[in-house]
Each structure stands twice: as C-alpha cells, then as structure tokens.
C-alpha cells in the first residue's frame, strides 16, 4: 500500500515562510511527477506546483499566484517532495495536499494523494 505523508504546515504571520515536506512509502517501483495542491475553505482544490522526475532536477510548473514566492523541489532517493513557501499571504491559507504519480511493482502508474496539512497565514 502506498502512502503519502505531508508535514510542515502550521500558523504563520503574513510575510513569513514555511516549508512543507511529503514522503512516499510502500512497495514503490518508480515515481513520475510529484506536486502540491491546495484547497481553501469553500473553494475547489487547485494546483500550486508540480515537478517532473528528471535526473537533473526535473521541470517545474507553478500557479501564477505563487510564482516568485514558492519553490518546489524533490529528492528522488528519499521519495520526497518539498514546497518552500516565502512571503506568505493570508490568501495562501488552505489545506495543502501532496500528489504523486507512482508505479508499484507489477502495476501501472496511479496518482496518489496525501491527507493534507493545514497552512494558516494571519494578517
């Protein structure tokens, strides 16, 4: 069974920083793209950032609302993805979910989700 476990959420003042981590565990053969999504109260889940599995670090993609403030990275050996969030704004308040395209032994790629970690930015 594959699990994605997020950590690093919390309460921070506007302008502050947080670093989210997500680690995959289980009988994993390989991991393709990984990413972060978020869902604010009363809103739909939205993409924050994604990163491919390139050996030289992977290609990244960001939502316009976080470009220049957030940085996604990954450690393939640790099966982990990170989100460095700087210059946080109250509108960044949301539950942040980790997502990964994972292939188990003898299986095809499937997207898995973590349970989420809450980020609250106070004004």
N, C-alpha and C positions, 0 to 999 in steps of 0.2 A: 504494500500500500504506500502510495506516495503522499508525503505531507509537505506543505509549505508553511513555515512558521515565521511570522514577522515580529520585529521588536523595534524599540526606539521611539515610539510615539510618546506624547505627553503634552503638558501645558507649557507654552512659551509666550513671551510678550512679542508684540509686533516688532519687526526688525531683527528678531533673534534667529537662531539656527537650530536645526535638529538633523540627525542622521538616522534614517531607517535602514534596517537590515532584514533580509529574508533568506532563509536557508532551506534547501530542499533535502529531503531524506527519503529513504526507501530503496527498492531494487531498481536503480536508475541506470539505464544504458547510456543515454545522452540527453542533453538539454539544448534546445534550439533557442528561440528568442525568450527573453525574460522582460518583465516590465512592472510598472506601478500604475494603479488606477485609484481613483478616489470617489467617494460618494458623500456629498454634503446632505444635511437634513432636508428632506423634501425635494431632492434633486436626483437625477439619474446618475448612474456611475459613469465616470469619464476617464479617458486616458490621460495620464500625467507624463509618462516617459517609457520608452522601450529601448532595448539594446539587443543586438543580434549576437550570435555566438562566434564571431570572427576571432581567429587566433591572435590577431594584433590588437584586440581590444573591443572589436565589434562596432557596428554602426549604431548611432543613437538617433532617437526621434523624440521631440518634446512638444507638449501642448504650448500654444502661443502664450498662454497665461503664465507659464513658468520659465520660459526661455530666459537665460541670463541669470536666473536665481537658483534653479535646481540643477543638479548633476547626477546622472545615473552611471553606475559602474558595476562591474561584476568580477567575481573570482571563480573561474571555471573549476579549479581544483577543489574549492570549498563548496561548490554548487550553490553559490550565494550571489545575491544582487543587492545593491545598496542605492539609497537615494539621499544625497546631501542636499538639504534644503536651507538656503540662506535668504535673508531679507524677507522673512515670513510676514504675510499679511493676514488680517482677520478672515479674508475670503478664502484662505487656504485651509481653514478649519473643515475637517472631514475625517471619515474613516478611510485609511489608505490600505489598499489591497495589493498583495503581490500576485503576479501571474507568471506562469512559465509553461512553455511548450516542451513536454517531457516524453521521452520514449523509454518505456520499460523493456526489459529483456523479453524478446519474443512478441513484442507488441508494436503498434504504430504510435505516432506522436499524438498526444492528447494534451489539451490545455487544462492546467490545474490552477486552483485559487487558494490563497491563504484565507484565514478567518478575519484578518484585518487588524489594524492598530489605529487607535484614535489620536489624531493631532488636533489640538485646540490652540488657536492663536488669539490672545487677548489684545484689545486695543488700548 
